[in-house]
Amino acid sequence: MEKDEQDKVVVRLGLTIRKLREETTSFSQEKLAYEVDLSENQVRRIEKGQTNPTIKSLLKIASTLNVDIKDLFD
């Protein structure tokens, strides 16, 4: 997979996390960060597609949002 394709996946992932956060929990970025033990800045960067989150972080996010990890990639 080329870098451009990887970047697009990370951006899509971030947008999906944001959408799920807003639609399923109404959590703020601050609240999600607290729940998954990340900084608010880190959550913001994940949602903007500016960073590639670890699997561990994605598992925590999915659990907190009450979705399966695969749902983050739909």
C-alpha positions as CSV (number, residue, x, y, z in Angstrom):
1,M,0.0,0.0,0.0
2,E,1.4,3.4,-1.0
3,K,1.8,6.3,1.5
4,D,-1.1,8.2,-0.1
5,E,-3.4,5.3,0.3
6,Q,-2.2,4.8,3.9
7,D,-2.9,8.5,4.7
8,K,-6.4,8.2,3.3
9,V,-7.1,5.2,5.5
10,V,-5.9,7.1,8.6
11,V,-8.1,10.1,7.7
12,R,-11.1,7.9,7.1
13,L,-10.5,6.2,10.3
14,G,-10.4,9.5,12.2
15,L,-13.6,10.7,10.6
16,T,-15.4,7.4,11.5
17,I,-14.2,7.7,15.1
18,R,-15.5,11.3,15.3
19,K,-18.8,10.3,13.7
20,L,-19.3,7.4,16.1
21,R,-18.3,9.5,19.1
22,E,-20.8,12.1,18.3
23,E,-23.6,9.8,17.3
24,T,-23.4,7.0,19.8
25,T,-22.2,8.6,23.0
26,S,-22.3,12.4,22.5
27,F,-18.9,12.5,24.3
28,S,-16.7,15.5,23.8
29,Q,-13.2,14.8,22.7
30,E,-12.2,15.6,26.3
31,K,-14.5,13.0,27.7
32,L,-13.4,10.3,25.2
33,A,-9.8,11.1,25.9
34,Y,-10.5,10.7,29.7
35,E,-12.3,7.4,29.1
36,V,-9.5,5.8,26.9
37,D,-6.6,7.3,28.9
38,L,-5.3,9.5,26.1
39,S,-4.7,13.2,26.0
40,E,-7.4,15.4,24.4
41,N,-4.8,16.5,21.9
42,Q,-4.1,12.9,20.9
43,V,-7.8,12.3,20.3
44,R,-8.1,15.5,18.3
45,R,-5.1,14.4,16.1
46,I,-6.6,10.9,15.6
47,E,-9.9,12.3,14.5
48,K,-8.2,14.7,12.1
49,G,-6.2,11.8,10.6
50,Q,-2.9,13.5,11.7
51,T,-1.6,10.4,13.6
52,N,-1.7,6.7,13.2
53,P,-3.2,5.3,16.4
54,T,-2.0,2.1,17.9
55,I,-4.1,-1.1,18.0
56,K,-4.3,-0.7,21.7
57,S,-5.7,2.8,21.4
58,L,-8.2,1.6,18.8
59,L,-9.3,-1.2,21.0
60,K,-9.9,1.2,23.9
61,I,-11.8,3.6,21.6
62,A,-14.0,0.9,20.2
63,S,-14.8,-0.5,23.6
64,T,-15.7,3.0,24.9
65,L,-17.9,3.7,21.9
66,N,-19.5,0.3,22.3
67,V,-18.6,-0.8,18.8
68,D,-16.5,-3.6,17.4
69,I,-13.0,-2.5,16.3
70,K,-13.9,-3.4,12.7
71,D,-16.7,-0.8,12.8
72,L,-14.0,1.9,13.0
73,F,-12.9,0.9,9.5
74,D,-16.3,0.9,7.8
